[in-house]
Amino acid sequence: MKKIGRLRIKKVLFAIFFLLTTAVILSKIILQGRPQDDPEIFTLHFTQEPVFQLSNTPVIIPPYSQWTAKPCKEPQPTILAIVHSSPSHLLHRKAIRQTWGSFPPGQNMTIKTVFVVGRSKLPKIQQRLEREAGQHGDIVALEMVDSYTNLTAKHLAGLRWGLKNCPRVAYIMKADDDALIDVRRALKVLQSATLDRNVIACRIVPEGTSPRRSGKWMVTRQDYPYQEYPEYCSGLAYFGTMSALAGMYEAATSDKMPYLWIDDVFLTGFAATHAGVKRLDMSVWFARTEQDIIKWMKNGIGDGHFPWIVAEMSPRHWPTDALSIWNRIKQANNRVPELTTSFNSLEKQ
């Protein structure tokens, strides 16, 4: 009987040991799968080393092809528009050239628009892109496959081209090729604001936005192990002085920067903070939805002016309706006296 009792005790002890061991192992697995909170992540206090560790993959900025755009001519333009475009988006680029990407001669504001494009994996599209570049001379062609994971390298390549080839422009604008922008009004607003040397104006995405863990824009935990992003700018469009963007570029290419392939977060978030570049919110001038644009075009809103400076258009309306929308904007601007709204007046509200 004593032997049976001892065996039972041993079995009970073994079961308890097994359960405790299993619980410890499971807890470690769960904790390892979760990002570790870091109180410094959102302040991004870069000192000797990054305060949080991301991938140490170096940012390799691709070289330019032999048929890339030529430098700005003298006198240099008021604003340089650096538009990120995909190799197959021929119609998007055509629409921008015919609308906001150029100013009529004789105006006191001038613009130079270039399209930053990587290589296509499809030979026919690549050949068409090369012909387009030769015809228009406005494509910053990169010797790198155009892909989502190369967005940061593409962004930096565009900035490097602008800083080197148009060093005396007053402002630089980065935009996507599905953006509709009233550049003339944007410039007047920027000039009225006497934009600080170390400021970029944009639609701010507030601190606390969560990375997408699935879909086309999926960011894995290996890419970014934290649950939230710091403050950054929407990539649809942002504006800045040459000084501000030069500071961002220098910070982004330093060996102290953690790398992330999501270029908006990396450049206008991490790099801007590291460089001491402030973000000025101009969300009031970004259209909320595409339907607001279509409604305004058909009916007119308020005083008749295009109420926004930047709008994102889907393939349904852009680039197919680009000219009609742009002509409507020009008609409104010619008919209605200029608005006096500025950053300074908004900041007082």
Sequence and secondary structure as in RCSB ss.txt:
>XXXX:A:sequence
MKKIGRLRIKKVLFAIFFLLTTAVILSKIILQGRPQDDPEIFTLHFTQEPVFQLSNTPVIIPPYSQWTAKPCKEP
QPTILAIVHSSPSHLLHRKAIRQTWGSFPPGQNMTIKTVFVVGRSKLPKIQQRLEREAGQHGDIVALEMVDSYTN
LTAKHLAGLRWGLKNCPRVAYIMKADDDALIDVRRALKVLQSATLDRNVIACRIVPEGTSPRRSGKWMVTRQDYP
YQEYPEYCSGLAYFGTMSALAGMYEAATSDKMPYLWIDDVFLTGFAATHAGVKRLDMSVWFARTEQDIIKWMKNG
IGDGHFPWIVAEMSPRHWPTDALSIWNRIKQANNRVPELTTSFNSLEKQ
>XXXX:A:secstr
 HHHHHHHHHHHHHHHHHHHHHHHHHHHHHHHHS    TTTTT   SSS SS           B TT      SS
  SEEEEEE  TT HHHHHHHHHTTT   TT S  EEEEEEEEE SSHHHHHHHHHHHHHH  EEEEEEE  GGG
HHHHHHHHHHHHHHH TT SEEEEEETTEEE HHHHHHHHHHTT  TTEEEEEEE TT     SSTT   TTT  
SS   SEEEEEEEEEEHHHHHHHHHHHTSTTS   S HHHIIIIIIHHHHT EEEE GGGB S HHHHHHHHHH 
 TTSS S SEEE  TTTTTTTHHHHHHHHHHHHHHS      HHHHHT 
